[in-house]
């Protein structure tokens, strides 16, 4: 279980400190307290709080100076500060925001509102830490030959999303006294964070180890599971036609990899129709057994769509992450992950134009493996 976030309350009035402390502790937050600016700076150095509730009007060193000193240090400038003050003028609030505060609470304090604001800022803290961790993972990923070619695209996309988050956070600060604007910009932040989380999850797929365990699987069951995953992960009910002359064919596979690959190719086929498509989006799965040079036997799963096909601009880079053009398939990381995952079991994914329009994605799954089965030691 992760440790509870630590909140530092700074106020020269003990009654204010105790009221806030009790409210936050009841919400399972760890609270430390200080009664002066000097004491607060000492506590920050020794305890490193996740957030500071800082009174503005204090003797000797007021909250403005405390915040300025925090901002001046590389070690403490990222700690969010919420000012608590009796000042109600717009000028006073702007002064606090200008020295680095992330929010402003006026006295008399509404404890429920204060808790809500604290929890909101803690979510932003968690996002920031997730980004730092992701950057660390990207550095590690650059060292891995299997994904070295894709990390630049991932980092670029994440930086763009982080810019969106920071931009809307700035707007939230600027329009803090306009609830509708705050709600609107918070929604944009949430959308961007959702996309960041999605990329993180996809990155974990790229980090999957080679030589995964195998188990006997039924082809119809695997195809139905892949379609279900395609629907659930993308919140869709799009019909997919299965043309499977192989019937109840059994073969050794990794269930997670098979469903991941097919579901990624299915969403790529669905998206190929474009955002302006309001009619049906036919997608068909065809199966057959094929033999390649060297007497290598494969299960071939071909997924056909009747969308816009492969844009010539990206034809040679369609399996790179976040590749896009005006009319294209291959946006995002879906095809990148599909190819990487299938290659981990010595398979392959290719994408070609389909005669009559659209595209065909061909998945080759090996039928003779030199990999460990489930239960092998």
MIVEX-426313 format. One record per residue: z, y, x of N, C-alpha, C, O in turn. Coordinates in steps of 0.02 Angstrom, whole numbers, plus 32768, in hexadecimal, padded with zeros to 4 digits. Atoms other than C-alpha are relative to their C-alpha. Last residue first. Layout:
% MIVEX-426313
ZYXZYXZYXZYX;...
END
This chain:
% MIVEX-426313
7FD07FE37FD17CCB7B08820D7FDC801180407FFB8029806F;800980147FBB7C547AE9817C80348021802C804B8058801C;7FD7803B7FF17C9D7B0080CD7FF77FE78046801F7FBF805E;7FBC7FF680157C147B77809180277FBF800B80127F897FF6;7FF6800780487B797B4E80F58049800E7FF08074800A801C;7FC8802880177B597B8E81A6800380007FB37FF580327F93;7FC47FD7800B7AAE7BCB81D780367FD47FE380297F9D7FC9;7FD680137FC77A157B768220803F802B7FFE8053804A802F;7FD27FD27FDE79BD7B7F817A80217FE0803D802E7FA4803F;7FE5802A7FCB79247B2B812F802A802E802D800F80588051;7FE6803D801F78F77B798088801B7FCF803380387F9C8020;800C80407FDC78DC7C2A80C680217FC57FDC80567FCC7FBE;7FBE801C7FF278D87CB680427FF67FBD80237FD77F908006;800780447FE578397D20804280467FE88015806580038042;7FC480177FDE78437DB77FD07FF57FB980177FE67F8D7FEE;7FFF80487FF4779F7E0B7F9F803D7FEF802A804580078062;7FD0800E7FCB77A57EB87F5080047FB4800780127F917FD6;7FE48043800077087EDF7EEB802F7FFA803C801B80078075;7FF1801E7FC076D67F907EBF801B7FBA7FF780347FA97FC1;7FBC80137FF376867FF07E3080087FE180457FDD7FE88070;7FCE7FCB800275D17FF27DFE80477FE6800980577FAD7FF9;7FF97FE9804575487F767DD1803680357FF88042804D7FC0;80427FF6801E75577F187E75800980117FB6802B7FED7F91;80128036802D76087F317EB37FBB800F7FE17FAE80477FCB;801D7FE8803F762C7F9C7F4B7FE97FC47FD67FD47F917FF1;80477FF17FFF76997F447FCB7FEA801E7FBD800C80177F8B;80147FD9803B77507F327FF67FB7801280077FA2802E8039;803A7FD57FF477987EB0806D7FEE80237FBE7FFF800B7F88;80167FDA803B78427E5D80757FC5802B80147FC7804D8047;80267FC27FF7786F7DD680F47FF1801F7FBC7FEE7FFD7F89;80337FF4803278DF7D3E810F7FDC8042800D7FE2805F8043;804280117FE6793F7D0381A87FC980047FCB7F967FE17FCF;80078048800B79E87D05814F7FB97FE980117FA17FB87FF6;7FC480207FE67A177DB0819580007FB57FF480257F918015;800C80137FBA79627DE38177803D7FDF801F80367FB8804F;8028803E800079897DDC80BD7FEF7FEA80477FEB7FAE8055;7FD8803880197A187E5A80CE7FD87FBF80047FF37F8C8019;7FCC80117FCF79B77ED4813B80267FC27FEB80337F958014;8020801F7FC5791E7ED080CA80347FEA803280317FB2804C;801F8040801379837EED802C7FE17FDD803C7FED7FA28047;7FCC8032800679F27F72807C7FE27FBC7FEF7FF77F89800A;7FE380097FBD795E7FDB80B580337FC87FFF80327F9B802A;802D802D7FDB79087FBF800D801A7FF3804780107FBC8061;800780418020799D80067FAE7FD57FD080287FEA7F988035;7FF680357FCF79C9809280287FF37FBB7FE47FFD7F898007;7FBC80177FF6798C812D7FCD80047FC880337FDC7FC78062;7FD07FCA7FF778DA81447F9080457FE2800980557FAF7FEA;7FDF80037FC0786380B37FB080318039800B804380468044;7FCA802F800377E380CD7F28802180018044800380198075;7FF380347FCE7782816D7F25802E7FCA7FE680557FD57FB7;8002803B802B773682007ECA80087FC4802E7FDB7FB68056;80077FE68045776182A77F1B7FFF7FC77FCE80247FC97F9C;803C7FD7800677A482557FB97FFA80157FB8802580057F8F;80187FEB8041784582037FEE7FC1802980067FB38046803A;80457FEA7FFC789481A2807C7FE980137FBA7FF57FED7F8A;80077FBC801B7951819B806C7FBA801D800B7FB280598011;7FD47FE580347963810080DA7FED80477FED7FD9806F8017;7FCF7FD47FE178CD80B48136802B801F7FC9801380287F91;7FC080227FF97879802180E0803380298027806A80108035;7FE2800B804177E8808A809D80437FDD8004806B7FE17FD6;7FB87FF47FF677BE80CF814980297FEF7FC1806180067FBA;7FE980217FC3770980988161804B8007800A80677FEB803A;801380467FFF76D780BE80AD801C7FDB803D80337FA28037;7FC780267FE67739816080A87FF07FB68008801D7F8E8013;7FD67FDB7FD076B381E4809180347FD4802180467FDF805B;801C80067FBC763B81668041802A80238035802A8010806F;80207FC17FEC76AF81607FA77FE77FF98048800C7FE28073;7FE57FE77FC176CF80AC7F767FDC803F80147F9E803F801B;8015801D7FC176B080827EC1801E8022803C804D804A8036;802E7FD47FDD76C180F37E2A7FEA7FE580447FC080048066;7FEE7FBA7FF5770C80707DB97FCC802680287F9080168025;803D7FDB800F76C57FCE7D77800C804B80077FF080737FE2;7FF77FC98030774A7F5E7DC37FBC80207FF47F8C80108017;80387FD3800F77447EB37E15801680387FD1803D802D7FA2;7FEC7FD2803677D37E537E667FCA80347FF77FBE805D8024;80287FC28002779F7DBD7ECE801280297FC38014800F7F8B;7FF17FDC803E781E7D377EFB7FDA804280027FE8806D802B;801B7FBD800777DE7CBE7F7E8011801C7FBB80027FFD7F88;80037FEE8046784A7C297FAC7FE580477FFD80038074801B;7FDC7FC8801E781C7C00805D7FFD7FFD7FB47FCC7FE47F97;80027FFF804977E57B7080CA802D80367FE4806580417FFB;7FC37FE2801C77BF7B8181837FF880087FB57FC780257F9D;7FE3802D8033773A7B0881BF8042801A7FE4806E7FF47FD2;7FC880227FE1771B7B74825980247FD27FD1805C7FBD7FDE;800F801F7FC076AD7BEC81F8803F7FE3802280758001801F;801A7FD07FD076EF7C0F81487FF27FDC804280087FA3804C;7FF880177FBC77087B9B80B47FDD8030802F7FA480428025;80377FF27FD277237BD9800480117FE48045804B7FD88056;7FF080197FBD778B7BA67F6D7FC3800B802D7F8B7FFB8019;802880387FE977747C117ED1801A7FEA8044803E80108066;7FE6802C7FCC77CD7C927E677FCE7FCA80137FA87FB37FE9;8026803E7FF877927D287E02801E7FD7803980317FF3806D;7FED80287FC678037DB57DC47FD87FBF7FFF7FD77F9B7FCD;80078049800677B87E357D4D80137FDF80427FFF7FF68078;7FEF801E7FC077E47EEC7D2F7FFF7FB57FF7801D7F9A7FC8;800680487FF577977F517CA180117FEC80487FF980098078;800980077FB877DC80017C8E7FFC7FB68011802D7F988025;7FE8803E7FDF77CC802C7BD67FF18000804A7FC280218061;8015803E802077AF80E27BA1801E7FC38023804C7FCB804B;7FD8800A803C780A81837BCE7FEF7FBF7FDC80117FAC7FAC;80188039802877CE81957C82802F7FF57FC5806B7FEB7FCE;801F7FE7803E77F582447CC37FE67FC87FD47FC77FD57FA0;7FCD7FE5802E787382087D447FE380177FBE8007801E7F8D;7FF57FB77FFF77F2819D7D9D803180167FCA803B7FF47F98;80237FE3803A77AC80EF7D7B800B804B7FFC7FE7806D7FD7;80457FF07FEE77DD80B97E2C7FD9801F7FC67FA4803D7FD2;80077FBA7FED789480C67DFB7FB98014800F7FA8804F800E;7FF27FD7803B788E801F7D9F7FF6804A800F7FD9806F7FE7;80398007802E783A7FC87E32800A802C7FC37FDA804C7FAC;80387FDD7FE178BC800D7EAC7FC37FFD7FD37F9F802F7FCC;7FF67FB8800E79447FD87E347FCA802980207FB6805D8005;800B7FF2804778FC7F277E36800A804A7FF07FE280677FCB;80487FFB800B78EE7F247EF47FF0800F7FB77FC080327FA9;80197FC47FDF79A67F4C7F057FB580097FF57F9E80417FEA;7FEC7FC7802979D67EC97E837FE88042801E7FD480707FFA;802A7FFD803C796F7E437EDD8012803D7FD67FE5805E7FBB;80467FF27FEF79BE7E677F877FD680097FC17FB2803A7FBA;80057FBC7FE67A727E727F497FB78014800C7FA1804A7FF9;7FFB7FD280387A617DD67EDE7FFA804880177FDB80717FF4;80398009802E7A207D6F7F70800380337FC77FD180547FBA;803D7FE47FE27A9C7DB67FEE7FC67FFB7FCF7FA0802C7FC7;7FF97FB87FFB7B357D987F817FC08020801A7FA980538000;80057FE180427AFF7CE87F508001804C80047FD9806E7FE4;7FC27FDA80057ADF7CAF80037FFA80287FBF7FCF80547FBA;80057FB77FF97A5A7C2A7FF88045801E800480777FFC7FFC;7FC67FE37FDD7A387B707FFB7FF5804B80097FC080618021;800A7FF47FB879BA7B357F79803F8020801D806A803A7FF8;7FC17FF87FDC79AF7AEF7EC87FF1800C804A7FC57FEB8067;8004800D7FB979177B047E55804380108023806180448015;7FBB80027FE679407AFD7D9D80017FEF804B80247FC18060;7FCB801B802A78907B337D68804480038022805680358041;7FD980307FD878147B517DF580397FE27FD880597FB27FEF;801A8044800977967BA07D7C80277FCB8026801C7F8F801D;7FE4802F7FCF78047C3D7D767FE67FB97FF380077F927FD1;80348034800077B17CD27D2280137FCE803780017FD78071;7FFD80337FCB78467D437CFC7FC97FCC7FF57FC67FAC7FC0;802080408012782D7DE37C9880027FD1803B7FF37FE48073;8023801C7FC778A97E717CB67FE57FBC7FEB800B7F917FD5;80148047800278E57EDE7C267FDB7FED80407FB58014805C;804880097FFA793C7F847C507FEE7FB68001800D7F8F8026;800D803B802979F17F897C137FB67FEE80037F9D7FCC7FD7;8042800780227A2D80027C977FFF7FC27FD480277F947FDD;7FF37FEC80467AD580407CDC7FBF80007FD87FAF80307FB5;80287FC5800E7A9580357D8F800680187FB87FE380467FA3;7FF97FCF7FCB7B147FBB7DD77FDC80417FF17FEE8076800C;7FBD7FE67FFC7B237F5C7D348007803880348026806C8026;7FED7FDA803C7A6A7F467D0F804480218008804B805C7FF8;802D7FC780057A367F137DBF8013802C7FC5801680697FCB;7FE77FD07FCE7ACD7EA07DCA7FD780407FFF7FF380778003;7FC17FE580197A997E4B7D28801E8034802F803680688019;80127FD0803579E97E3A7D6B803F801F7FE28041805B7FD5;801D7FC57FE07A2A7DEA7E0B7FEE80357FCD7FFA80717FD8;7FC97FDA7FE27A997D727DAA7FE8803F8021800A8073801F;7FDB7FDF80367A067D3E7D3F803A8029801B804880608002;80297FCA801A799F7D1D7DDB802380257FC8802180637FC5;80017FC87FCF7A2B7CBB7E2D7FD6803A7FE77FE980747FF0;7FBE7FE180017A477C4E7D938002803D802F801E8071801D;7FF87FD9803D798D7C2B7D81804380257FFD8046805F7FE7;802C7FC5800279827BFC7E3B800680277FBF800E80647FC3;8035800C80307A197B887E3B7FD6803F7FFA7FF180757FEF;80067FD5803A7A847B9A7ED87FC57FED7FD47F947FD17FEC;80378015802B7AC77B2A7F627FFF802B7FC1803280367FA1;7FEB802F80337B3A7B8B7FD67FC37FEF7FD57F9480167FD0;802F801280357B207BEC8077801F7FCF7FCF804F7FAB7FDF;7FF98043801B7B967C4880EF7FD07FF47FC67FBF80237FA1;7FD0800480377B547CE4814880047FB97FE47FD67F927FEE;7FEA8044800A7AFE7CD681F280357FFA7FC9806B7FDF7FD5;8035803280057AF27D90821380207FBB7FF7805D7FB37FFD;800D80287FC57B827E0581ED7FC67FD17FF47FB77FBE7FBB;7FF38047800B7B7B7E8981657FED7FD7803D7FBA7FE5805E;7FD580197FCB7B7D7F3B81A8800F7FB57FFA80367F9A8020;802780027FC27AE87F6D813E80287FE3803A800B7FCB806B;802F803880057B4C7F3D80A47FD77FF980407FCA7FC28057;7FDA803D7FF47BDA7FAF80DA7FD37FC37FFB7FDE7F91801D;7FF980077FB87B5B803D80E480267FC0801280167F9F8043;803E801C7FE77B30801F802E80027FF7804C7FE67FC78067;8003804680157BE580377FFB7FC17FDF801C7FC27FA68032;7FCF80257FD87BF080D780617FFD7FB67FEF7FFF7F8C801C;801D800A7FBD7B4E81158013802F7FD9802C801A7FAE8053;8036803180057B9480F97F657FE17FF180447FD37FB88054;7FE0804280057C3481557F947FCC7FC97FFC7FD47F94801A;7FE580107FBE7BCD81EA7FCC801F7FBB800180147F93802E;803980147FD77B6B81E77F2980157FEE80477FFA7FBF8065;8016804180177C0C81E97EC67FC67FE680297FC27FAA8038;7FD180307FE37C4B82797F327FED7FB97FEB7FF17F8A8012;801180077FB97BB082DC7F05802D7FCD802180157FA5804A;804080237FFB7BCA82BD7E4B7FEE7FF380497FD87FBC805B;7FF5804680117C8382EC7E567FC07FD780067FC17F9F801E;7FDD801F7FC87C5B838E7EB180097FB57FF37FFE7F8C801F;803280087FCB7BDA83BB7E2C80207FDF803D80017FB4805D;802D803680147C5C839B7DA47FCB7FF380357FBA7FB98044;7FDB803D7FF27CD984097E007FD67FC37FEE7FD97F908010;8007800D7FB87C5684927DFE80267FC2801580117F9E8042;8045800E7FF07C47848B7D407FF87FED804A7FD77FBB805A;80118042801A7D02847F7D237FB97FEB80137FAE7FB28027;7FDC80317FD77D2585137D967FEE7FB97FEA7FE17F8E8013;802380047FC07C9D85797D4080217FCC802E7FFF7FA68050;803F8022800C7CE685507C967FD87FF880417FBA7FC4804D;7FFA804880087D96857A7CD17FBE7FDB7FF67FB67FA48011;8030800D80357D6C86297D137FFC7FB47FF57FD57F928017;7FE47FE5803E7E0186667D7B7FD07FF87FC57FDB80167F90;7FC3802480127DD885F67E10801C80177FBD80407FF17F9C;7FF97FF780497D27863D7E15803E7FDC7FE5803D7FC07FAF;80177FBE80147D1C865B7ED1800B800E7FB6801980467FA2;7FD27FCD7FE77D8785C57EFD7FED80467FE78018806D7FD2;7FC2800A80257D2185517E8E803480358015805780517FEB;800A7FE180417C83859B7ED9803E7FF97FD4805080267FAE;7FFE7FB77FF77CC185717F877FF880247FBE801980577FB2;7FB97FEF7FF77CE484C07F4C8009804B800C803880697FF3;7FE17FFA80437C3384BB7F08804B800C80058068802A7FD8;801B7FC680247BEB84E37FB3802180097FBD803280417FAA;7FE07FC47FE57C5F8469800D7FE7803E7FDC800E806D7FD0;7FB9800080107C2983D87F9E802180418016804580617FEF;7FFB7FF480487B7084037FAA804980047FEC805C80317FC7;800F7FB9800A7B7D84118068800580137FB6801C804A7FA5;7FC47FDC7FED7BD28368806B7FF7804B7FF78025806E7FE3;7FD0800880377B3E8322800A80418025800F805F80437FE3;80187FD980397AC48368808A80317FFE7FC6803F80317FA7;7FF47FB97FEF7B2D832581197FE8802D7FC78008805F7FB7;7FB97FF2800A7B2F827B80C580118048800F803980677FED;7FF37FFE80487A72827980B6804980107FF2805880367FC4;80207FC5801C7A5A82A7816D801080077FB58020803E7F9E;7FD87FC57FEC7ADA822781A67FE2803F7FE28007806B7FCB;7FC1800180257A84819C81428028803F8010804180617FE2;800E7FEF804679D881CA8184803F80027FD78047802E7FAC;80137FB980027A1881CB82377FF280177FB98007804E7FA5;7FC57FD480047A728127821B7FEF804A7FFE801380717FDF;7FF57FE2804279D680C581EC803880337FFF803E80597FCE;80387FD88017798880968294800E80257FBE7FEA80537FAC;80077FC27FDA7A2B805D82E27FCA802E7FE57FD0806B7FE9;80027FC7802E7A487FE082577FF7804380247FFD80788006;801D801180417A257F3982AA7FFB803B7FD17FD2803A7FA3;804A7FFE80007A3D7F7D835A7FE27FF37FBC7FAC800C7FAD;8018804280167AF47FA6833D7FB480027FF97F99802B7FD5;7FFE802E7FC87B2F803983A57FE57FBB7FEE7FD67F92801A;80357FED7FD27AF980B783237FFC7FCF803B7FC87FC7805A;803E801D80177B66805B82A67FC6800F802F7F997FE78038;800180467FEF7C02808483097FBD7FDF7FEE7FA37FB68012;800480037FB77BD9813C82FF7FFE7FB880177FD77FA68043;80457FF37FED7BB5812882467FF67FFE804B7FC37FE68064;8026803D800A7C5E80D5822D7FB6800A80127F957FDB802A;7FEC802F7FCC7CB4816A827C7FD77FBF7FFA7FC07FA3802C;80207FE97FC37C5181E0820C80117FD1803A7FE77FC38065;8046801280047C86817881777FDB8015803F7FB17FF18058;800580487FF47D3C818581A97FB77FEA80007FA37FC08028;7FF080097FB97D2D824281B67FFA7FB780137FDE7FA68047;80397FE97FDB7CD68248810C800B7FF6804B7FDD7FE2806F;8034803380087D5D81DD80BE7FC2801380287FA27FE88045;7FEE80377FD47DDF825381067FCC7FC87FFC7FBC7FA8802E;800A7FEA7FBB7D8882E680B5800F7FC880317FEA7FBE8062;80487FFE7FF47D7E828D800E7FF1801280497FC77FF38069;801780457FFA7E37826380157FB57FFC800F7F9F7FD38037;7FE880177FBF7E61831A80367FE87FB9800D7FD17FA88043;802D7FE37FCF7DF5834B7FA080137FEB80477FE87FDF8071;803F802580067E5782D17F357FCD801B80327FA87FF48051;7FF6803E7FDB7EF8831F7F787FC17FD47FFB7FB17FAF802A;800A7FF37FB97EB883C87F3E80097FC1802A7FE77FB9805C;80467FF07FF57EA483897E8C7FF2800B804A7FC27FF18066;8025803F80017F5083377E907FB5800B800B7F947FE2802B;7FF080257FC47FA083DB7EC47FD87FBF80037FBB7FAF8037;80237FDF7FC87F46843B7E3C800C7FDC80427FDF7FD5806B;8047800D80087F7F83BE7DB87FD8801F80397FAA80008054;800C80457FED803383C47DF87FB57FEF7FFC7F9A7FCE8028;7FF980067FB7803284817DF17FF27FBA80177FCF7FB08049;803D7FE47FE37FEE84807D3F80027FFA804C7FD07FEA806C;8037802E800F8079840B7D087FBF801880207F997FF1803C;7FFB803B7FD580FE84737D617FC77FCE7FF47FAE7FAF8024;80088036803080C885197D147FFD7FBF80287FCD7FB4804C;8029803B7FF4810D85947D927FFF7FD17FC480337FC27FA7;7FD8803D7FFE814C863F7D607FD47FC280017F9F7FC07FE1;7FBF800A801F80FA866E7DD2800380267FBE7FE280597FB7;7FD57FC6800C804486677E0280417FEC7FDE80437FBE7FB6;7FD7800C803B7FE685D67E528030803B7FF88051804F8028;7FCE7FCD800C7F5585F47ECA80257FF07FC080067FE47F8C;7FF07FF480467EDB85797F18803A80307FFB805A8040802E;8031802280297E8485487FBA800C800D7FB67FDF80007F8D;7FE2802780367EDF85C5802A7FC97FE07FD57F937FFD7FCE;800880487FFA7E7F85F980C680207FD57FCA80197F987FCC;7FDF80197FC37EA686AE80ED80007FB58004801C7F988033;80237FEB7FC37E2286EC807280217FE880407FFF7FE08073;803A802B7FF67E6B86867FE37FDB801180417FC07FE58062;7FEA80447FEF7F1286DD7FF67FC67FD1800D7FC97FA9803C;7FE37FFD7FBD7EC5878B7FFC80167FBA801680097FA6804F;803880017FD17E5987607F658019800180487FFD7FE08074;801B80447FFF7EF587357F027FC87FFA80337FC47FC98058;7FD0802B7FDE7F4A87D97F2F7FE77FB980067FF17F988039;80017FF17FBA7EAF883D7F03802F7FD28028801F7FBA805E;803980227FE37EA087E77E5B7FFD800B804B7FEA7FDE8070;803C7FD77FF77F4F881F7E2F7FC87FD880207FD47FAA8048;8031801280327FCD879E7DF17FBF802880087F8E801B7FE5;80377FD080048049879C7E807FCC7FE87FCC7FBB7FAD7FCB;7FF77FD8803D80E187317E597FC980337FF87FC380537FC4;7FEC7FBA7FFB80A886B37EDB800A80207FBC7FF080087F89;7FD77FF8803B808485FD7F04801E80478004804080578034;7FD07FCA80027FF585E67F7E802580007FBD80087FF47F88;80007FE080427FA2853C7F8C803680367FFF807180268009;7FC67FD780127F7D850B80407FF5801C7FBA7FC2803C7FAC;80087FD180387F07847E8072804180237FEE807680047FED;7FCE800F80337F23843481207FF980327FC67FFE806E7FD2;801C802780367E7E8444817E80337FEE7FCA80217FD07F97;802B7FD7802C7EB884D581E97FE37FD87FC67FCD7FF67F94;7FE47FF580427F4B8471822F7FD180247FCF7FE2802B7F94;7FDC803A801B7F13841F82D1801680097FB880217FD77F95;80308035800E7E8D849F82FE80237FC47FDE80037FA17FB6;7FF8803D7FD87F10852882F27FCE7FCB7FEA7FC57FBF7FAE;80107FF27FBA7EE485D882B680037FC2802D7FE97FC28064;80497FFD7FF87EDC85A282007FEC800A80497FB57FF7805D;801B8043800B7F92856E82047FB57FFE800C7F9B7FCF802A;7FEE80287FC57FC2861482527FE77FB87FF97FD17F99802A;802B7FEA7FC97F62867381CB800F7FD7803F7FE07FC58064;8043801D800B7FB7860B81437FD1801380397FA97FEA804F;7FFB80487FF58064863581877FBA7FE07FFA7FA77FB88024;7FFE800B7FB7803386ED819380057FB680107FE67F9F8040;80417FED7FE47FFD86F180DC7FFE7FF3804B7FCE7FD68065;802F803780058097868F80A77FBB8010801D7F9A7FE38036;801780108044810F871380E77FCB7FC980017FB57FB38037;804680137FFB816D8710818C7FE77FEC7FBB7FFD7FB97FA0;8010800F7FBA8214876C819A7FB67FEF80097F928014802B;7FEA7FD27FCB8239876880DE7FEB7FE780457FDA7FAC804D;7FC580197FDC81CF870480638014803180367FE880538051;7FCD7FCE7FF38150873A7FDF803F7FE1801E806A7FC77FF9;801B7FC77FDB80BA86C67FEA80368030801580388046804F;7FEE7FC18020810A86217FBC7FE6803A802A7FEA80388067;7FE57FCB7FD680AB858D8005800E80407FD87FE0805D7FBB;7FF47FCF8035808784E57FB58028803980208062802F8033;7FC77FD17FFC80438484804A7FFF802D7FC27FCD804C7FB2;800C7FC380267FD483E88047803F802C8003807680128009;80448003801C7FBF834680A97FEE803F7FDB7FB3804F7FD4;8007800B80488058836B81147FB77FFD7FEB7F8A8016800D;8047800080138056835581D47FF77FF27FB57FE07FBC7FA3;800A802C8039810F832B81ED7FB87FFA7FE87FA67FCA7FC5;7FDE80407FF9813E837082987FF07FCE7FC87FF67F927FD2;800E801F7FBF80C6840382AC801D7FBA800580007F8E8026;804780147FFE80C7842D81F37FF07FDD80417FCB7FAC8042;8008803E80258185842B81F27FB87FE780017FAB7FAB8005;7FE180377FD9818E84AD827C7FF67FBD7FDE7FE77F8B7FFE;802D800F7FC78111851D8221801C7FC9802C7FF77FA08046;803C802380188178851181817FD17FED80397FB87FB4803B;7FED8045800B821B853D81DA7FC37FD77FE87FBA7F9D7FFA;7FF5801F7FBE81CA85DC821C80117FB67FF87FF67F8C801C;8040800C7FE08187860A816F80077FDD80437FDF7FB18053;80197FC57FDD822F85F4811B7FBE7FEE80217FAD7FB38028;7FE97FC380228287858080A17FED80408025800480768014;7FEF7FCD7FCF823184DB80CD801180407FDA7FF6804D7FA4;7FF57FBB80148220843B80698011802D803B802E8017806D;7FD47FE27FCE81DB838B80788004804B7FF17FD680677FD3;7FF67FB77FFB8194832C7FE4802F8011803980647FF38041;7FCA7FF37FCF8149827D7FD88005804B800B7FD2806C8017;80147FDB7FC580E2826A7F39803D8009802D807580138016;8006802D7FC6810581E47EB77FE38021803E7FC080018065;804680157FFE80E482557E217FF17FD5803E7FB87FCC8051;8009802A803A81A082617E047FB87FE77FFA7FAB7FB57FD8;7FE580427FEF81AA82A17EB67FF97FD07FC57FF07F947FCF;803080247FD5813683307E8980197FBA80117FF17F8B8014;803E800D8025819F836D7DF67FCF7FD680297FB27FA68010;7FF3803480328245835A7E527FC07FED7FDB7FB37FB37FCE;7FF380407FDE820683BB7EEA800A7FC77FCE7FED7F917FD5;8040801C7FEA81BC84467E8080097FBB801F7FE27F8E8013;8027800F803B826184667E287FBD7FDF80127FA97FAD7FF4;7FE5803C802082C584567ECA7FD87FED7FC27FCC7FB27FB6;800E803B7FD7825984D17F2A80157FC17FDC7FF07F907FDA;8048800D8007825C85547EA07FED7FC080267FC57F98800F;800C801A8043831A85467E967FB67FF07FF57FA57FBE7FD6;7FF180488006832985577F547FF17FE37FBB7FDB7FAA7FB6;7FD58008803A82D086017F59800D7FB67FF47FDF7F927FDE;7FBC7FEA7FED828B8621800880317FFC7FC6806C800A7FCF;7FE97FCA802C81F185B87FE0804780138015806F7FE78024;7FE27FCA7FDA8188853980418011803A7FD27FE580587FB4;7FF17FC7802B816184927FF180248034802A80578026804A;7FCF7FD27FE6810E841380658008803B7FD07FD7805E7FC2;80087FBB801580B58384800B8038802A801F807380178019;7FC77FD67FF280A182D8805A7FF180497FEE7FBE80648004;80107FC07FE08026825D800E803F802A8009806D80287FDF;800A7FC9802F807281B27FE37FEF80408026800A804B805C;7FC77FD380068058812B80667FF080387FCF7FB7804E7FC9;80047FC37FD87FD080AB8047803B802C7FF28057802C7FBB;80007FC4802A8000800080008000803E802C80288043805A;
END
